[in-house]
Amino acid sequence: MSLFVLREIERALSRPSRRELIETIRGQPEVELDLSPAQILREERNARGR
C-alpha cells in the first residue's frame, strides 16, 4: 500500500499548480468563433441524434 501512496503523491506533485495552469491558459491566443459555444454544442448533439 505504501508504494501506491508514493505513486499517488508523485503523480499529484507532477501536475501543474492552479496558478501555473491559469498562467498557461492566459498565455494562449484568443480564438474567434463563428458560432457561440452553445450553438456548437447544440449542433454536435443534433448530429449525434440526441
C-alpha positions in Angstrom: 0.0 0.0 0.0 2.8 2.4 0.7 4.1 2.1 -2.9 0.6 3.1 -4.1 0.6 6.1 -1.8 4.0 7.2 -3.0 2.9 6.9 -6.6 -0.2 8.9 -6.0 1.9 11.6 -4.3 4.4 11.7 -7.2 1.5 11.9 -9.6 -0.1 14.8 -7.7 3.2 16.7 -7.4 3.9 16.3 -11.2 0.7 18.2 -12.1 0.9 22.0 -12.6 -0.3 24.1 -9.8 -3.5 26.0 -10.2 -1.6 29.2 -10.7 0.6 27.6 -13.4 -2.4 26.2 -15.1 -4.1 29.7 -15.1 -1.0 31.3 -16.5 -0.8 28.7 -19.2 -4.4 29.3 -20.2 -4.0 33.1 -20.1 -0.9 32.8 -22.4 -2.9 31.1 -25.1 -4.1 33.3 -28.0 -7.7 34.2 -28.2 -9.9 32.4 -30.6 -12.7 33.9 -32.6 -15.5 31.5 -33.2 -18.1 31.8 -36.0 -20.7 30.3 -33.6 -21.3 30.6 -29.9 -20.1 27.6 -27.8 -23.7 26.8 -27.0 -24.6 26.7 -30.7 -21.5 24.4 -31.4 -22.6 22.0 -28.7 -26.2 22.1 -29.9 -25.2 21.3 -33.5 -22.9 18.5 -32.3 -25.6 16.9 -30.2 -28.1 17.2 -33.1 -25.5 15.5 -35.4 -25.3 12.6 -32.9 -29.0 12.2 -32.7 -29.6 13.4 -29.2 
